[in-house]
Amino acid sequence: MPQTTYLELSEDTGSAHKFYEVTVDGNQMSIRYGRIGDAGQTKTTSYADEAKALADAAKKIGEKVRKGYAPAVAGQRAPRSVTRRQIVSQRSTAKTAPVLWKYRSGAPAFGIFIDDDVCMVGNESGTITVLRHDATVERQFQLPDGVKCIVADDAWIYAGCDDGNVYDLSGKVPRLAYAIAPDIDIYWLDIHDGILGVSDAQGGVCSIDHEDEFLWRRQGRGHAGWMVRCDATAVHHGHSRGVTSYDWRTGEERWHQSTNGAVLFGWQERDKVYAGMSSNSVLEFTKDGRPGVTYRCDDTVFSNATAPDGRYVFAGDHRSSVYCFAADGQRLWKLGTGCGSAYSMQYHDEKLYIVTTDGSLACIDASEQAVRAAEQGVVPDFVDVKAPPRMDRVAPSTTVEVVTDPSEGVVVECLEDGGRLRIRVVSAGYHQDWQVQFPKGIREPNARYVVTEIREASRGGFYRALGDIRRLV
């Protein structure tokens, strides 16, 4: 008969809310762990006989008990709160936008990421689909819960999920990068140089460092923080009462601007932030807090974006329309999406990409010629993109390939420090006392790993692992 021990660690501060379950069945030991209320991740190890499996299980249970875990009954503690954005989307009365291609992901979609190589959409079912710019579906990831957003940080791409986890998508498989405290009902996430900013349902905002530890956490001036944007100096927070900027390191308030209406989305460029408003507008602020241009729409704005340096400003409303403005506030056009209201959007290379309430990722030709033709009712026949029927969805993994040759990358080592497992660089030419930002689920005491590349954070003081990770034996 299988022997199962179930433990939980749930702290009043909200810094831990996780379980650890060990099952021995014959000569196999399975460990399941994760956030309370989630399915978690499972690792299975085979031994020479049952006695060795039981001995190792007892050792691992003892380690967890010493760290504060206690026996519990699965299902008695409640999982984290999840709030998903809801738009009662209505049909646009404007002319239809010049959509070049459209991919239906299968569920309402919030996450979007576009760069020179790929287009990514993440939906409420946790599926992330990666397409090329020619609308070819390249691959899919399957995360454990709905995707809140997809954000880029230099060469790293992260997906924030309803389960409170943030996954690194930079390698072949998703890896757990951050696990956010369970008492935070996440509304939005952003990241800069490994420092994560999180806004929540109650209007709280926090900054989390590369080792998944709070730098600071505070209650904001309003509630429902749908906007958080991070840069090298600040965390910009948009909520029910306006926009507030905090020092990224200390959480000290830098400035606050009250607004007429609630902030429902946010965007940033190098020197400015743009708040999408319930008061039918997008508001521009300089990053030292001075109000700028107001971009006026006809309905509530649920998403917005800009062309580089704010040359154009875009907005999406709940009536399935998208807008384009010149930097000085002049409205250049308004067109209907034909595929629902835009939950999020991004401009790239004269194209506006949107993810919508009906689950679509749509590519809109935003060139002047295409828009003028659309205003006259002339639009291209869009490509209705289909995913290959048997495409495998890659799930988050704690499994790593084993290698024996350390010359294929940079060697790092996992060591216990103050009850936590930290990563240090072993290879020559690096600061031996600096920590390395490294996936959580694969850390094992005294293990060594080979990573494709190590980069110093621009703020200094720690390194970040990039690419594939393999266990060195």
N, C-alpha and C positions, 0 to 999 in steps of 0.2 A: 504493500500500500504506500502511495506517495506520502511524504511527511512535509508539511508546509508550515513555515513561520512567517507571520505578517507583522511588520513594524511600521510605525508612522512617526514623523517628526513634524510637529505643528507648533510654531512659536507665536506668542501673543503679539509680537512686533510685526508679524507678517513676513519676516525675512526667510522663513522656511515653512513649507506646506507640502511635504513629500512622503512617499511610502517606499518600503523596501521589503520585498517578498522573496523568500528562499524556499525552493521545493527540491527535495531529494527523491528520486524515483529510480531505485536500483543503483546502477553505477553512474547515473547522470544527475547533475545539479543545475537547476535553472534559477536564474536571478531575474526578477521583474522589478523595475523601479521607475519612478517618475513623479509627477505632480498628483496629489490626491484628487481623485475623480477622473483622471485620465487612464487610458489603457496602459500607458507606459511603454518602456522598451524591455526586451528580454534577451538575456545571454545564457547559453547553455554550454556546459562543459562536461566532457566524459572523463571518467577515472578508471583506474585498473579494477577497482571493486567498490562495493557499496560502503565499506568502512572508510575508505579514503574520501569518498564523496561526503559522507556525514562529518568527517573530521574537518574538511575544508569549509563546509556549511557552518559548523559551529564557530569556526574562527571568524568568518565574515559576519555572522550575527553578533558575536562579541564585539567586533570593531564598531558596528553601528550602535549598539547599546551604549558603549563608552562615549559615543558622540552625541547621545541624547535621544536616540530612537527608543520607542517603547512599544510593547505588544498592543495591538489594536484590532478592531473588527472592521473589515473592509466595508465601505459604504455608509458608515455612521457619520463621518465628517462630510460636510457639503463641499462640492467642487467650487472653483472660482466663479464669480459672476461674469457673465458675458453680455455685452450690449452691442448689437449690430445696427448699423445705420439703416434706416428705412426711409425710402422716398416713395410717395404716392405719385408715380410718374404719369404724366399726361402727354397726349400727342401734341407735337408742335404744329402751329399754324403757319410757320415760316416755310419758305422754299427748302427743298431737300439739299443737304450738303453733298459735295462731290466725293462720296465714299469710294475708295479704290478697292479695298478688300475688307472683309469682315469675318471674324472667327467667333463662333458661339462656344463658350467654355462649358455651358451646361448648368450654371448657377450664377446669381448676381455676383458681379466682380468688382473688387475694390483695389486690388493690387495691380500696379503697372510699372514697368521699367523698359526704357528704350535707350539704346546706344547705337553706335555705328554698325554693330554686328547683329544684334538680336532685338526682338520685341517679346516682352513677357507679360502674361496676364495671370493673376492669382484670384481664385473665386472663393465663395462662401463654403464650398465643399472641401476646400483644402488643396485643390488641384492647381498646379502651376504649369502652364504650357509655354514653351519656348518656340518662337517662330523666327524665320529669317525675314528680311525685308521684302523678299519676293513672295511672301505669304506661305512658304513651305514650313510645315510643322516639323521641328527638329527633335524635341524630346519633351518629356513630362516628368514632373515631380509630384508625389502625393504626400502632403503633410498631414499630421494627425487631426488638424482642426482648420476652421475657416481662416483664410488669409486676410489680415487687416491691411497690410501694405507691403510693398517691395521697395527697398531703399538701397542706394548705392553709396559706397564709401571708398573712394579711390578704386582699387581693383577688386574690392569685395562687394558682393551683393547679398543682402539679407532680406528674409521674409519674416514679418511679425505675424503671429497667429493668435487666434482666440484662446488657445490653451495657455497663453502667457509665455510661450517660448519664442525665441528669435533664432532662426536657422540660417546658417551660412550656406549659400548656394554656389560658392566659388569653385568647389571641386566636383568630382564625378557624382558624389552623393551628398545630400544635405547633412549637415552636422549641427548639433545643438551648440549655439554660441552664447546665449543669455537665457536665464530663466527668471522671469519677473515675479515679484512677491504676489501671492494669491489674493491679497486684499485690494489689489489695484485692478479696477475694472477698466481695462485699457481702451482708450478711444483712438489714439494715434501714436506713432513711433517715428523717430528720425535718428540719424547717427552721423557723427563726424569724427574721423580719426580715432575710431574705436570707442568713443564716448557716446552712450545711448541716452536719448531724451525720450521721456514717456509722459503723455498727458492722459487724464482719466475722467470718468463720469462725474466725479464730485468736484472737478476743477483743480485737482491736485496736479503737481508736476514734479518730476524728479530727474536726476542725472545719475547714470550708472556707468562705472568704469569698465576697463577691459577685462577685469577679473570678476565681473558680474556682482560687484559690491556697490552699494549706494555711495555716491559722493555727497549728495544731499537730497532731501525730500521736503516739500513744503506745500501747504495749501495755497492755492492761487486766490485771486480776487473775485472769481466767479465760479460757475460750474460748467459742466459739459465742454471739456477742452478738446475740441475737434482739430485744433491746430497746434503742432509743435514742430519747430524747425531749428536745427542746430548748426552752428558754424564755429570758427576757431576761437571765438571769444564769448559766445552767448547761446542761451536757449530761449527762443522766442515762442511765447505761449499765447494762443488765441482762445477765448472762452466766451461765456455769456455776457460779460461786461466790457470786453475790449481786448487789447493786446498788451502783454507785459513781457519785458525782457529781463532775463536773469543772467548773472555771471555763471559761466559753465562750471567753474571750479568750486565756488562757495555757495551759490544759490542766492547771493545778495541781489535785490531788485535794482536794476539799472535804470529802467524807465517804465512808465505805464501810460497808455492812451485809452481813454474811454471811447466807446463807439455807440452809435445809434443802431441797436440791434445786436444780435449774437454773431460771433465768428463761427462759421461752419466749415471752413477749410483754410489752408494756408500754403503759400509758396514763397520761395526766397531766391534772390539773385545775390550777387556779391555785396552790394551796398544797400539793398532794399528788401523789405518783406511785403507781401501782398495778402490781404485777408479777404476771403470770400464771405459775404455777409447775408444774414437773413433779411436785411433791409434793401435787397435788390441791387447790390453794388459790390464792387471790389475796391478796397481801400489800400492805398500805397502809403508805406511809412519808410523813412530812412532808418538805418540801423542804429542811429543815435536818438530815435524817437520822434522825429519831426513828421507831422502829417504831410502827405503829398497829394497826388491826383486821386479823384474819385471817378471810377469807371461805372457808369450807370446802366443797369440791365432792366428788363421788364418784369422779372420774377426773382424769387429767392435763389441765391447762388449756392450750389452745393459742391462745386469744384472750380479750380482756376489754375492757371499756369502762365508762363511767359516764354517768349523767345529770348535768346541770350541777351543779358543786360537790359531786359525790359523793353526791347524794341517794339514788340507787340505784347498785348495782354489778352489772355483768353479766359472765358468763363463758361460754365455750364449750369443751366437752371433745371427746375423740376418739371418743366414742360417740354423736355427733350430737345431743347435748343442750345446751340453753342454760339458764342459771340467772339468777335475779334475787335480790339481797340488799338489805336495808335498810342504811343507812349504819352502823348499830351491829353488823352482822354476821349478823343474823337472816335465814335463808333464807326468801324469800317464795314462790318457785316453781322448779320444774324441769320443762322440757317438751322434747319431741323436735322437731327441725327438719323432718324429712321430706325433706330434700334434702342430706344429708351433714353433715360436721363443719365448723364455722365457722373459716376461716383468719383472718378479721378481722371486726370488727363496729363499729357506731356507733349510738348512741341519738339520736333526734330527734323531738320533739313527740309523746311517748307511743307511739313506735314503735321497735322494735329492728330494724335492718337488718344482715343478715349476708351475707358472701360465702363460698362453701363449696367443699369438695373436688369436688363434681360440677359446679362452674362456675356455680352459681346466685347471683343476687342476690335475696334474699328479704326482704320487708317483713312483719314480725310485729307484730300489734296487741298492745302491751304495757300497755294500759289494764287496770285492775283488773277491770272487768266482763268483758272478753274473756278474760282469763286464768282467771278463776273458771269461766266457761262451758267453757273448754278442759279444765280439770281434771275436769269432769264428762263429757268426751267430745263436747262440742258446739263445733264449729269452723265458720267460714264456708267456702263454696266459693271457693277462691282463684282468682284470674285468672292463667292461664298466658300470659304476655306473649310475643308473637312480634314479632321485628324485621321491618320491611318487607323484602321479598325483594330489592329492588334498591338498597338504601341504599349510597351511596358512603362509603368509609372514608377520611378525610382523613389523609394521611401527613405526617411531619415535612418541612419545606420550607426551602430556602435561597433561594427565589424571593420577591422583593418587588415589589409594585406600584410603578410609577413615577408621580410627580406633579410638577407644576410650581408649585403654589401652597403656599407655606410657612405660610399663615395657618390651615391646617386642623388645626394641632396645635403641638407643641413641636419645634423644630429642634435636632438633635444632630449632632455631627461625629465621625468616626473618624480618630484620629491614631496614628502609631506612637510608642511610648514604651518604650525599653529592650528592643526586640525584640518587644514585644507591642502589639497593636492595642487602644487604649483609646477610650472614648467620653466626650465632654464635651458639655455643653449650650451651644448657641449663642444661643438666644433670651434676651432680656433678662429680668432679674428672678430669675436663678438664680446660684448659685455657679459661676463659670466654671472653677474649679480642682478641682471635685469630679468623681469618676468616676461613670459611669452603668452600672448593671447592665443588660446588653443581650445579646441572643442571639449566640452565637459564630459560627454558620455564615454569617451575612450580612454580617459586618464586612469592609469593603474600605478600604484606605488613602485618606484625604482625601475619602471619600464623606460626603455629608450625608443625613440621614434625618428624616422627620417622624413622630413618635410621638403616639399619642392623648393620653397623659397622662404626666407625670413626677411622682413622689412622693418626698419626702425619707424616707429610712429613719429609723425612730424613734430609733435610736442616733445618727443624724446622720453626717455625713462623706461620704455618697454618696447618689445618687438611684437610683430604680428605674423602669424603663420599663414602662408598662401599656397593654394594648390592642393595636391593630393598628399595624404599622410599614410605612412606604412610603419609597422612595428618592426623594430630591429632586434634580431635574435642572434 
